[in-house]
Amino acid sequence: MTAAPDNGEERLRRWRMVLGADSAESTGCTLAGRDVAMDGALTALYGGGKKPGGRGGHERSAGLGASAPSVARWLGDIRTYFPSSVVQIMQRDAIDRLGLSALLLEPEMLEAVEPDVHLVGTLLSLSKAMPETTKETARAVVRKVVEDLEKRLATRTRATLTGALDRSARISRPRHRDIDWDRTIRANLKNYLPEHRTIVPERLIGYGRAAQSVKKDVILCIDQSGSMAASVVHASVFGAVLASMRTLATRLVVFDTAVVDLTDQLDDPVDVLFGVQLGGGTDINRALAYCQSKITRPADTVVVLISDLYEGGIRNEMIKRVAAMKASGVQFVTLLALSDEGAPAYDREHAAALGALGAPAFACTPDLFPEVMAAAIEKRPLPIPDSEVPA
């Protein structure tokens, strides 16, 4: 049996991997076997020079070359030697540091990548320039990410919102199985009989099971500027999930300086995503004006604005429009992001103005989104994480 390396040797090995080949002499560590291949993959991306900013404090010259075959081989190597979470980070660095976006237009390159939300965002930004030979491969990559997100999010979302819709349909003469006992007991405490140690309820309060008719209208209004790419992906998946619920009428609107209604494509979130044009300016007021024009039942409508709030339109009109919707009974939710990455840069003045209207702006993770929607449907305070409330 081969003896395991002691802690000192393992620390030196790790520092050697972090600092690169230039540290071989100072660490006194020589790599062997699998470590050599891992170091080669890292060096190909982060280079080997000694300029500030790179791996281990050094900027390294690129070593991948500019051809799709060499990049595809490198992608295969990192998937062999590193876990998926690390692979995704290295792919992102390769795209950002080495300018490999153009290579994503080649089918061979796409077949080698590890699909994730960030890659989908990059592909969507390139979709207009994508040759026909690549589009089917790109759609397959996007579909894999979408299907993985749906598996993760759909069941819990439907269950959470179905419960919220049931509870929002309160009835005064419920069947036994539909009685809300907590509310019924609180409403009848005055009828407590001490001698019998019981409450005689004069009025039963319950929540009816939501019928198959539409109970609530939901409008997702999504900023499609480039910084919102991950949010667009998650919102499109949630839009498809919400649209699959018969008790919700869901509309999906994307905007930059123009407004596009993608509701008729909600049965396939991949179609929705390829209907998005990431980048460009932002006119939130114009988008909200369109959404407002589609509201027919204000008291039963939830509007979700997903935007970093950098407004290129008429700021005062935007705020007035939100105030008017809330005054009419609309439940208005403002999300600075719908992703796992926290809040991006955002317009703090607009966020504060919306918060003053009772529509606090905060970043929301995909796992929290069902709870946010359930709270909006039931017209109760939103579950805002303390760490995500804008200062």
Secondary structure as the mmCIF struct_conf table of DSSP 4:
data_model
#
loop_
_struct_conf.conf_type_id
_struct_conf.id
_struct_conf.beg_label_comp_id
_struct_conf.beg_label_asym_id
_struct_conf.beg_label_seq_id
_struct_conf.end_label_comp_id
_struct_conf.end_label_asym_id
_struct_conf.end_label_seq_id
HELX_LH_PP_P HELX_LH_PP_P1 THR A 2 ASP A 6
HELX_RH_AL_P HELX_RH_AL_P1 ASN A 7 LEU A 19
HELX_RH_3T_P HELX_RH_3T_P1 ALA A 21 SER A 23
HELX_RH_AL_P HELX_RH_AL_P2 ALA A 24 THR A 27
TURN_TY1_P TURN_TY1_P1 GLY A 28 GLY A 28
TURN_TY1_P TURN_TY1_P2 GLY A 33 GLY A 33
HELX_RH_AL_P HELX_RH_AL_P3 ARG A 34 TYR A 46
BEND BEND1 GLY A 48 GLY A 48
STRN STRN1 LYS A 51 LYS A 51
TURN_TY1_P TURN_TY1_P3 PRO A 52 GLY A 53
BEND BEND2 GLY A 54 GLY A 54
HELX_RH_3T_P HELX_RH_3T_P2 ARG A 55 GLY A 57
STRN STRN2 GLU A 59 GLU A 59
BEND BEND3 LEU A 64 LEU A 64
BEND BEND4 ALA A 66 ALA A 66
HELX_RH_AL_P HELX_RH_AL_P4 ALA A 68 TYR A 81
BEND BEND5 PHE A 82 PHE A 82
HELX_RH_AL_P HELX_RH_AL_P5 SER A 84 LEU A 98
HELX_RH_3T_P HELX_RH_3T_P3 LEU A 100 LEU A 105
BEND BEND6 GLU A 106 GLU A 106
HELX_RH_AL_P HELX_RH_AL_P6 PRO A 107 ALA A 112
BEND BEND7 VAL A 113 VAL A 113
HELX_RH_AL_P HELX_RH_AL_P7 VAL A 117 LEU A 126
HELX_RH_3T_P HELX_RH_3T_P4 SER A 127 ALA A 129
HELX_RH_AL_P HELX_RH_AL_P8 GLU A 132 SER A 168
BEND BEND8 ALA A 169 ALA A 169
STRN STRN3 ARG A 170 ILE A 171
BEND BEND9 SER A 172 ARG A 173
HELX_RH_3T_P HELX_RH_3T_P5 HIS A 176 ASP A 178
STRN STRN4 ILE A 179 ILE A 179
HELX_RH_AL_P HELX_RH_AL_P9 TRP A 181 ALA A 187
TURN_TY1_P TURN_TY1_P4 ASN A 188 ASN A 188
HELX_RH_3T_P HELX_RH_3T_P6 LEU A 189 ASN A 191
STRN STRN5 TYR A 192 LEU A 193
TURN_TY1_P TURN_TY1_P5 PRO A 194 ARG A 197
STRN STRN6 THR A 198 ILE A 199
BEND BEND10 GLU A 202 ARG A 203
STRN STRN7 GLY A 206 TYR A 207
HELX_LH_PP_P HELX_LH_PP_P2 GLY A 208 ALA A 210
BEND BEND11 GLN A 212 SER A 213
STRN STRN8 LYS A 216 ASP A 223
BEND BEND12 SER A 225 SER A 225
HELX_RH_3T_P HELX_RH_3T_P7 GLY A 226 MET A 228
HELX_RH_AL_P HELX_RH_AL_P10 ALA A 229 ALA A 243
TURN_TY1_P TURN_TY1_P6 SER A 244 SER A 244
TURN_TY1_P TURN_TY1_P7 ARG A 246 THR A 247
STRN STRN9 LEU A 248 PHE A 255
BEND BEND13 ASP A 256 ALA A 258
STRN STRN10 VAL A 259 ASP A 261
HELX_RH_3T_P HELX_RH_3T_P8 THR A 263 GLN A 265
TURN_TY1_P TURN_TY1_P8 LEU A 266 ASP A 267
HELX_RH_AL_P HELX_RH_AL_P11 PRO A 269 PHE A 274
TURN_TY1_P TURN_TY1_P9 GLY A 275 GLY A 275
BEND BEND14 GLY A 280 GLY A 280
HELX_RH_AL_P HELX_RH_AL_P12 ILE A 284 SER A 293
TURN_TY1_P TURN_TY1_P10 LYS A 294 LYS A 294
BEND BEND15 THR A 296 THR A 296
HELX_RH_3T_P HELX_RH_3T_P9 PRO A 298 ASP A 300
STRN STRN11 THR A 301 ILE A 306
BEND BEND16 SER A 307 SER A 307
BEND BEND17 GLY A 312 GLY A 313
HELX_RH_AL_P HELX_RH_AL_P13 ARG A 315 ALA A 327
TURN_TY1_P TURN_TY1_P11 SER A 328 GLY A 329
STRN STRN12 GLN A 331 LEU A 338
BEND BEND18 SER A 339 GLU A 341
BEND BEND19 ALA A 345 ALA A 345
HELX_RH_AL_P HELX_RH_AL_P14 ARG A 348 ALA A 356
TURN_TY1_P TURN_TY1_P12 LEU A 357 GLY A 358
STRN STRN13 ALA A 361 CYS A 364
TURN_TY1_P TURN_TY1_P13 PRO A 366 LEU A 368
HELX_RH_AL_P HELX_RH_AL_P15 PHE A 369 GLU A 378
TURN_TY1_P TURN_TY1_P14 LYS A 379 LYS A 379
HELX_RH_3T_P HELX_RH_3T_P10 ASP A 386 GLU A 388
BEND BEND20 VAL A 389 VAL A 389
#
